[in-house]
Amino acid sequence: MSNPVLAELIRGGMVESRHSGAVAVSDPEGRLVLALGDLTRPVFPRSAVKAFQALPLLESGAADKLGLTDADIALAVSSHGGEPRHVEQAAAMLAKAGRDAGTLECGAHAPSFRPAAWALLRAGEEPSALHNNCSGKHAGFICLACASDRDPHHYIEAGHPVMREVMGAVNEMSGAALAGDGVGIDGCSIPTQAAPLAGVARGFARFGTGAHLGPERAKAAARIRRAAAAEPFLVAGSRRFCTEIMTIFGERVFVKTGAEGVFCAAFPELGYGIALKCDDGGTRAAELMMAGVIAKLLPLSDSEAEALRSFLEPVQKNWNGLEVGRLRLAGALV
């Protein structure tokens, strides 16, 4: 089954590029409200399911035991840009568990937010694991291990007790694989589990409403949503889609990006979960597709509609700042 074209790049009055993809919008029972493309083929949702990966941290009582704040929880589900506040918050989380950056097993890379990377370079400093976009998630894993008196060493491995809990939560929320060809290695070295978009969307509908979840998991999901709405900067950072959308909508929209063109979201007031993938892995088109789903399904105030407009008509500029093209929605998302 070929996925439909859902976004196009226009340059000089012509379509220069087309982006196909698949979109699933589900209710908590798994009934599809919107179904575009192949929703049964397993995909790796990658970082888009960090909220599912963080559930054991909260439902186990570890977050309360260590006194984790909304800022800590928001960072635990983040894919951040490595800005100073992100780095400081990750270090603070680790300190609550009695650990430091040396415990992180995510690897080091320069901040993905370019001004932060340039500032580090000008200061003559090397990036550390704290700058890794997944350092908050990994700090959460370490907090879970330490709060339950388990050695965090090798926590990234599938056989570690923490990772078994994390993978189990993702499986229960989305129907993701636990072993075999459906399990790979993510960029931050933890296992990444493939799942059909329809299953992931159903999981986010449950995450957004608490329906079909046990009481502790429902409480954990609600706390994650509140933390992300309270601290959207920590979920992503400056000039980032997730941060800006959750700043606009607050608790009305929980949204999270993943690598390779995946986006997931929950619209709690509608009871919908959303999972989409841009086939070519492009973030620019995936962001537009998610903005299109928000505009199509969520009732918007005049101010919300105006704030969303720039995400529905993103301008492409060259290095001189000249407008050279625009992205636009196509197909069923128009």
Salt bridges, closest charged atoms under 4 A:
GLU8 OE2 - ARG18 NE 3.89
GLU8 OE1 - ARG328 NE 2.80
GLU16 OE1 - ARG11 NE 2.62
ASP27 OD2 - ARG31 NE 2.84
GLU29 OE1 - ARG31 NH2 3.36
GLU29 OE2 - HIS212 NE2 2.71
GLU59 OE2 - ARG217 NH2 2.69
ASP64 OD1 - ARG223 NH1 2.77
ASP72 OD2 - LYS96 NZ 2.61
GLU105 OE2 - HIS153 ND1 3.93
GLU157 OE2 - HIS154 ND1 3.50
GLU165 OE2 - ARG150 NH1 2.78
GLU172 OE1 - ARG217 NH1 2.72
ASP186 OD1 - ARG46 NE 2.62
GLU216 OE2 - LYS219 NZ 3.65
GLU231 OE1 - ARG85 NH2 2.99
GLU269 OE1 - ARG252 NE 2.66
ASP280 OD2 - HIS19 ND1 2.60
GLU304 OE1 - ARG252 NH1 2.72
GLU306 OE1 - ARG309 NH2 3.22
GLU323 OE2 - ARG326 NE 2.93
